[in-house]
Amino acid sequence: MAKADFSYEVRKLPTDPTWIEEYVVRTSDGDPVGTVAAVLERPGGERLLVIEAGAPPVRPVQRAVRWDEIDRIDHDAVAVWLTFDGDAFERQALELDPDRAIEEGEGEPEARRLSEAPNEEIPGAQTGSIRGPVDRTDWWKAFAAFAATVFTALLATLVVYFSGDNTWALLYLVPAGLALVAAAVGYRAYRDPYEPQPARKR
């Protein structure tokens, strides 16, 4: 991964995020690669999307991609989709040098943070019902599968105990399968918590 050689402006905490900051960033295959830390603009009008990944105690890593490498911004799903997959992201994104970060008002960085959305990027007014982020129903499915796992495990235990026949232990395959289903559905809900909405160009 290439490293950026320019200084850049960062939000001065506790300043609230603006525009698409803190949106989830996804590759073309749907995998999350971080959240939007900032949108930077360099001299000449070049615009960059800064993506932050990592959580305490690990020091977050910030990487930047060109603005034209954004496929779409979905304000309903609070997400930004890139035009390339995860492998291409690792190859093309620029890693920002934390030693070159300058807080707002503390100096003259080469790349400045956009503190508000440019007029051309503000979505047009909508008519009719407006939908915000919609949680997936997968959490309920995962809970139902977990409850069924507990119930069938208890039922299998009672059957084996009262029958005295260990052959009935095969019944434990049922709760084992349900446990796998609960884990898979729960992971899907954690990885992609919102229902997909129709794509809306920025």
C-alpha positions as CSV (number, residue, x, y, z in Angstrom):
1,M,0.0,0.0,0.0
2,A,1.4,3.4,-1.0
3,K,1.9,6.1,1.6
4,A,0.7,9.7,1.2
5,D,3.3,12.4,1.3
6,F,1.1,15.4,2.2
7,S,-0.2,17.0,5.4
8,Y,-3.9,16.8,6.0
9,E,-6.5,18.4,8.3
10,V,-8.3,16.3,10.9
11,R,-11.5,17.2,12.8
12,K,-10.8,18.8,16.2
13,L,-12.7,16.9,18.8
14,P,-15.3,17.2,20.2
15,T,-16.5,18.7,16.9
16,D,-19.6,16.8,15.6
17,P,-19.2,14.8,12.4
18,T,-20.7,16.4,9.3
19,W,-22.0,15.3,5.9
20,I,-20.9,11.6,5.4
21,E,-18.4,11.4,8.2
22,E,-18.8,8.2,10.2
23,Y,-20.7,6.5,7.3
24,V,-19.7,2.8,6.8
25,V,-17.5,2.3,3.8
26,R,-18.0,-0.8,1.7
27,T,-16.2,-2.3,-1.2
28,S,-18.0,-3.4,-4.4
29,D,-18.4,-6.9,-2.9
30,G,-20.2,-5.4,0.2
31,D,-17.4,-5.9,2.7
32,P,-16.9,-3.1,5.2
33,V,-13.4,-1.6,5.3
34,G,-14.0,1.2,7.8
35,T,-15.8,4.4,8.4
36,V,-15.5,7.8,6.8
37,A,-13.1,9.9,8.9
38,A,-13.2,13.0,6.6
39,V,-13.5,14.3,3.1
40,L,-10.4,16.2,2.1
41,E,-9.8,18.7,-0.7
42,R,-6.3,19.4,-2.0
43,P,-5.2,22.4,-4.1
44,G,-6.6,22.2,-7.6
45,G,-9.9,20.7,-6.3
46,E,-8.8,17.1,-5.9
47,R,-11.1,15.5,-3.4
48,L,-10.2,12.5,-1.2
49,L,-12.3,10.2,0.9
50,V,-10.5,9.3,4.2
51,I,-11.4,5.9,5.6
52,E,-10.6,5.0,9.2
53,A,-10.3,1.4,10.4
54,G,-9.4,0.0,13.8
55,A,-10.6,0.4,17.3
56,P,-8.9,1.1,20.7
57,P,-6.5,0.0,22.0
58,V,-5.2,-0.5,18.5
59,R,-4.2,2.9,16.8
60,P,-6.7,3.6,14.0
61,V,-5.3,3.5,10.5
62,Q,-6.5,6.1,8.0
63,R,-6.4,5.6,4.3
64,A,-7.5,7.7,1.4
65,V,-9.1,7.0,-2.0
66,R,-9.9,9.4,-4.8
67,W,-13.4,10.8,-4.9
68,D,-14.0,9.3,-8.4
69,E,-13.5,5.8,-6.9
70,I,-16.8,6.1,-5.0
71,D,-19.6,4.2,-6.7
72,R,-22.5,5.7,-4.7
73,I,-23.4,7.3,-1.4
74,D,-26.5,5.8,0.2
75,H,-27.8,8.2,2.9
76,D,-30.6,5.8,3.8
77,A,-28.2,3.0,4.6
78,V,-25.6,5.4,6.1
79,A,-23.0,3.9,3.8
80,V,-20.5,4.7,1.0
81,W,-19.8,2.1,-1.7
82,L,-16.5,2.0,-3.6
83,T,-16.1,0.9,-7.2
84,F,-13.5,-1.8,-6.4
85,D,-13.2,-4.9,-4.2
86,G,-11.2,-5.5,-1.1
87,D,-8.0,-6.6,-2.9
88,A,-8.0,-3.5,-5.1
89,F,-8.7,-1.3,-2.1
90,E,-5.6,-2.7,-0.4
91,R,-3.5,-1.9,-3.5
92,Q,-4.9,1.5,-4.4
93,A,-5.7,3.2,-1.1
94,L,-3.1,5.7,0.2
95,E,-2.1,5.3,3.8
96,L,-2.0,8.6,5.6
97,D,0.9,9.5,7.9
98,P,-0.4,10.3,11.4
99,D,2.6,12.5,12.0
100,R,1.3,14.8,9.1
101,A,-2.1,15.2,10.6
102,I,-3.0,18.8,11.6
103,E,-6.0,19.6,13.7
104,E,-8.4,22.3,12.5
105,G,-7.1,25.8,13.3
106,E,-3.6,24.6,14.2
107,G,-1.7,25.1,11.0
108,E,-1.8,25.1,7.2
109,P,-2.3,21.5,5.9
110,E,-2.1,20.8,2.2
111,A,-5.3,18.9,2.2
112,R,-8.2,20.5,4.1
113,R,-11.2,18.8,5.6
114,L,-14.6,19.8,4.1
115,S,-16.6,20.9,7.2
116,E,-19.9,21.0,5.2
117,A,-21.3,19.3,2.2
118,P,-20.6,21.0,-1.1
119,N,-23.8,22.3,-2.8
120,E,-23.5,19.8,-5.7
121,E,-23.4,16.9,-3.2
122,I,-26.5,17.8,-1.2
123,P,-29.4,15.4,-2.2
124,G,-32.4,16.9,-3.8
125,A,-35.6,17.4,-1.9
126,Q,-37.7,14.2,-1.8
127,T,-41.5,14.0,-2.0
128,G,-43.6,11.3,-0.4
129,S,-42.4,9.1,2.4
130,I,-38.8,9.3,3.4
131,R,-37.1,6.1,4.6
132,G,-34.2,6.2,7.0
133,P,-32.0,3.3,7.9
134,V,-34.0,0.1,8.3
135,D,-32.7,-2.6,10.6
136,R,-32.6,-6.1,9.3
137,T,-35.0,-8.7,10.8
138,D,-32.1,-11.1,11.1
139,W,-31.6,-10.4,14.8
140,W,-35.1,-11.8,15.5
141,K,-34.4,-14.8,13.3
142,A,-31.1,-15.4,15.2
143,F,-32.9,-15.1,18.5
144,A,-35.6,-17.5,17.4
145,A,-33.0,-20.0,16.2
146,F,-31.2,-19.7,19.5
147,A,-34.4,-20.3,21.5
148,A,-35.2,-23.3,19.3
149,T,-31.7,-24.6,20.0
150,V,-32.2,-24.4,23.8
151,F,-35.7,-26.0,23.6
152,T,-34.6,-28.9,21.3
153,A,-31.5,-29.5,23.4
154,L,-33.6,-29.7,26.6
155,L,-36.1,-32.0,24.8
156,A,-33.3,-34.3,23.6
157,T,-31.9,-34.5,27.1
158,L,-35.3,-35.5,28.5
159,V,-35.9,-38.1,25.9
160,V,-32.5,-39.7,26.5
161,Y,-32.9,-39.6,30.3
162,F,-36.3,-41.1,30.4
163,S,-35.8,-43.7,27.7
164,G,-32.5,-44.9,29.0
165,D,-31.6,-45.5,25.3
166,N,-28.4,-43.7,24.2
167,T,-29.5,-44.1,20.6
168,W,-31.8,-41.1,21.1
169,A,-28.6,-39.0,21.6
170,L,-28.8,-38.5,17.8
171,L,-31.5,-36.0,18.6
172,Y,-28.7,-33.6,19.7
173,L,-28.0,-33.2,16.0
174,V,-31.1,-31.0,15.8
175,P,-30.0,-28.3,18.3
176,A,-26.5,-28.5,16.9
177,G,-27.8,-27.6,13.5
178,L,-30.0,-24.9,14.9
179,A,-27.0,-23.4,16.8
180,L,-25.1,-23.2,13.5
181,V,-28.0,-21.4,11.9
182,A,-28.3,-18.9,14.8
183,A,-24.6,-18.2,14.5
184,A,-24.7,-17.7,10.8
185,V,-27.7,-15.4,10.9
186,G,-26.4,-13.4,13.8
187,Y,-23.0,-12.9,12.0
188,R,-24.9,-11.7,8.9
189,A,-26.9,-9.2,11.0
190,Y,-23.7,-7.9,12.7
191,R,-21.8,-7.6,9.4
192,D,-24.6,-5.8,7.5
193,P,-27.2,-4.4,10.0
194,Y,-29.3,-2.5,7.5
195,E,-31.8,-3.7,4.9
196,P,-30.5,-2.7,1.4
197,Q,-32.3,0.2,-0.1
198,P,-32.6,1.1,-3.8
199,A,-29.4,2.8,-4.9
200,R,-29.5,6.6,-5.0
201,K,-26.8,8.4,-6.8
202,R,-25.1,11.3,-4.9
